[in-house]
Amino acid sequence: MEPPDVLVLGDANPDLILRGGDLGPVSSQREALAESATFTVGGSGAIFACAAARLGLRVAFVGVVGGDIFGRFMREELESRGVETEGIVVREGDPTGVSVVLSRSGDRGTYTVPGTLGALSAAAIDGTLLVNARHVHASSYFLQRSLAPDLPGLFHRAHSAGATTSLDPNWDPDEAWDGGLRQLLPLVDLFLPNDEEAARISGADDAETSVAVLAQRVGIVAVKLGDGGSVARRGEEVVRVPRVEVDVADTTGAGDAFDAGFVYGVLNDWPLQRTLSLANVCGALSCRAIGGVDGQATLDEVMALIGS
């Protein structure tokens, strides 16, 4: 394959998304009914990879799956969406991770069985892919427990080869919000949390302060604000864009589509304001369909909204 524009070091697991009905906690042998179920691509890294490929970037994905039906599903789905999967490690006998997403109007919660999600380490990553990629993206920092200690070395090697780096931390199930992350941040060119994650990692009480604190540690920080749109900061340059109005079917994966749009803009040397606008539209349009990948936008669809 040609050298990738983006190498993704990430998590790959299917999502079972349940929507509507009574999606509160269930106990005491009670059975609750949902209105619909969708089985689709899951994992922050896998969803990001599909979104970046949808925009026209050459994308290679490295992760670990089990030798089970869930692992086969993820490999086949990534390949069908234009993502190079030769770097995926298959562990026969180990279970692929799986998530059950309870999706309500304006909110969602997730139950995840980790399986192989945390099994990726530097030893499994093709060094040629790493040094030939233009950009290296890592996701789900707190779930990738084997990879996290290796990321400073991997990002340093990427920088030495002339690549840029990005990180979406995603949620910390332990709510400790470090685990080496603060030491990694100076090696991160693009830091892509949502507002809740940014607040907890920075220790700040509001989004504006979070962005200011994090911008002192990374090259660019871009924070997703949900209904508030998004904000990005590079040094003293601060830009904001409002939310994009779309008919929302499901918000699963919207943040990962945002990340893909932001990386696309940076790789094409777009100004920060235009890059953030692109990311914002990518995140919004991904909400058009249930699941993280079926609503992802093409570049033409995005450009029709942000203009030339």
N, C-alpha and C positions, 0 to 999 in steps of 0.2 A: 504494500500500500504506500501511497504518498505520505510524507511526514504529516502528522495531524496538525491542524490549527490549534486544537484543544485536546489535551489529555486529561481525562476525568479519573480521579482516584476516589471511588465512591461506593455507595451501598446500592444493592440491586435486590429488590424483593417485590413480590406481587402485593397489591392492595386489594382487599375486599371491602368495597365501599357500600355501606348501608345508609339509606336515606329515608326520611319521613317516618311517620308512625311514632311509636313510643320508644325513643332511644335513650331513656334514662337508665340508671343502674338496674340490673336484674339480679334477684337473689331469691332464696327460699323456694326453689324449683318453679319460680314464676316464668312464664314465657311471654315475651314482648314481640309485637309484630312491626316490621319495617315495611315501607312501601316499595322499595326497589333495592336490588343488589347488583353491583358491577365489579367484575374481576378484571384487573388491569395492571399496567406497569406501575410499580411503586419504588420507593427509595429515592431520596433527594438527588443522589448522584445520577441515577438512571434517568429520572425525569429531566434533570438538567441536560444530560447528554442528548436526549431526544429533541429537546427544545432547540439546542444549539445546532443540531443537524438540520432541523426544520428550517432554520434561518439560512442554511447554505454553508455552514462551517464544516470542515472535515474533522470528525470527532472520533477519538479512540477511547474506549472505556476499559478500565482495569478494576476488578472487584473479585469477590469470592461468592460462589453459589454452591449449593449441594447438588449431588447427582440424582435429583428427584424431579418430579413433574413440575414443581415450582421453578427450579433452576433451569430446566429446559424451556419453560414458558418465557422466562426473562431473556435468555439468550436469543431465542427466536424473535421475540418482540423487538429487542434492540436492533438486531440485524435488519428486520423488516423496515425499520425507521431510519436506516442509513448510518447506523453507528457501528464502527469496527469493534469486534468482540474477541479478537484473537488473544487479548491480554486477560480475559476472564479465566480465573482458576476454578476448576470443578473439583470439589471434594466429595468423592464417592462415599456414601455412608453417612454423611453429615446432612442435616436438614437446612434447606434454604430458609432464610428469615421470611416472615409474612406479617402483614399488618392488617388489622380490621379497623376501618375508619368509620366512626359514627358521625355522619354529616347532617347538621341541622342548618336552618336558615341563619346565616351570619356567623356560624361557629362550627367547630368540629373537634372531636377528641379521637385519640388513636390508641389502640392496644397493639403492641408489637411483640412478637416472639423473635428474639434476635437471631437465632440460628447461626448462619455463617456471616452475619453482617459485620461482626467485629474481627474477622479473621484475616483481613488483608494486612500485609506488612511490606516493608521495603524489599525484602528478599524476593517477593513475588512479582515485582515490577520490572519490566524490561527496560534496562538502562538506555538502550537505543531510543525507545519511545520517549523516554524522559528528556533526553538531551536534544531530540529533534523537534519536539513540540514547540509551537510558538507560545503556548500558554498552558499552565497546569492548574486545574481546579480541583479542590477537595471539598467534600461535603460531610455532613453529619459527624462533626468532629468528636462529639461526646459518645457516639455509638461505636466509632471505629477505634476501639481500645488498643488494638495491636498496631494500628497505623499512626496514631497520635504521637507517640514518642519519636517516630521516624520522620515526621513531617518537617522539622527544622532542617535536617540533612537533605531531604528531598527537595525542598524549596530552595535551599542554598545551591544545590547542583543545577536546578532549573535556571536560577539567576545567572550562574556562571556560564551557562550555555546560551544566554541571551533571552530566555523566556520570561514572561510575567506570570504572576501567581494570583489565585483568588481563593477565598474560603467562605463558605456558608456554614456557620457553626451549628445551626439548628438547635433544637431544645436539649437541655441537659436533664435527663431523667433523675439524676441524683441532686440536681439543683445546687451543685457546688460552684459551677461556672468558672472553673480554671483548668485543672488537670494538665498544666503545661501550656494552656492557650496564651496566656499573657506573654510568655517567652517567645511564642511563635509569631505574634502579631507584627513585630518589626520586619519579618520576612514576607508579609502579606501585602501585595500591591493593591488588591481590591478586597475589601471586607464587606460582606453582604448579609448582615443580620436583619431580623425584623425588629420592631420597636421594643418588644418585651425582652428579647434576647440582648439587644444593645444596652438596655437599662441594667440588666443583671450583670452583664460582663463589665460595664463601665462603672457600676456603682452609683450612677446618677439617677435623679428622680424624674427627669423629663427627657423627651427626645432631643431637644435642642442641645442640652448639656451632654447627653450621651454622645451625640455626633461630634461635639467639640472635643470631648475627652478621647474618643477613639481615633479621631483624625490626627492626634498627636503621636499615635503609635503605628499607623498604617499609611500606605500611600494614598488611597482613596477609601472612604467609607460611604456606602450607600445603604440607607435604612428604609425598609418598607413600613409604611404607616397605616396599612389597611385602608379604611375609608378616607384617611387623611392624605392619600397619595404617597409620595416618597420624597426623601431629601438626600442629597449627597454633598460631601465636603472633601476638598483637596487643598490642604494648607489653609489659607484664609478664604478661598473661593467656596461659596456656599450656594447651591441651587436647589430649587424646590419645584415640584410639579403636582398638580391636583389629581384626584382620582379620575379614572376614565369610566364613563357610564356605559355599562354593558348589562345585558340580561344574564344574571348569574345563575348557572345551573349547579356549580360546585366550585369551591375555592381550593380544593386539593391540588398541590403542585404549582400554585400561582407564584409563590416565591421563587421556585426553581426556574420557571419561565422568565421571571424578572431577571434573575441572575444571568441567564443565557443572553438576554438582550443587552445587558450591561457589558458583558464580556465582548459581545459582537461590536458594540460601539467603540470600546477601548481598542480592540484589535484593528479597527479601521480608522483610528486616530480622530474620531469625532470629538467635538467640544463636549465638555461635561454636561451642559444643559441638554444638548441633543441626545447624548448617550442616556441620560436619565429618562428623557421622554420616551425613547425607544424601549427601555426596560419596563417602564410603567405600562405602556401599551401591551407589550408581550405578556406581562403578568395579568392584565385585565382580560385580554382575549382568551387566555387559557381557561378562564372560568366559564366559557360558553358551553362546555360539555362536562359530563360527569367523569371524574377521574383526572389524573394529572397530565395526560398526553393527548387525548383526542381533540381538545380544543386549541392546541398550540398553533400559533400563527406562523404563516410564511412571511418572508421579508416583504413581499408585495402587499400583503394585507396590512402590515404595520406601517409601511411607507404611505399607504393611502390615508392613514389617520394622522401621521405626524408631518406629512408634506415633504417636498424635496429640499 
